[in-house]
Amino acid sequence: MKNHDIVSAFKKSSASGATENDCVEVALTADGGRAIRDSKNPDAGTQFYTPTEWAAFLTGVKAGEFDN
């Protein structure tokens, strides 16, 4: 199994609502990182983040680093 192998189904945020399609979807990768894709165009490509990168992102979100 490679690090970028996707090992879970893609899921989108429950905050986007059941009928909304303008969201990102996240899946778990074999190395514990995450795969991210656009829910309205999933075939456009997937971005991959290592566990360390994903943890840093979540820390930033929780700290409000991305708030306007």
Number of C-alpha atoms within 10 A of each C-alpha: 9 8 15 18 15 20 16 13 10 17 14 21 11 8 8 12 11 9 6 12 14 13 16 17 20 22 18 21 21 14 16 17 20 27 22 19 21 18 18 13 12 13 9 9 9 13 11 20 19 16 15 11 13 16 14 12 15 13 12 13 12 11 10 10 11 9 8 4
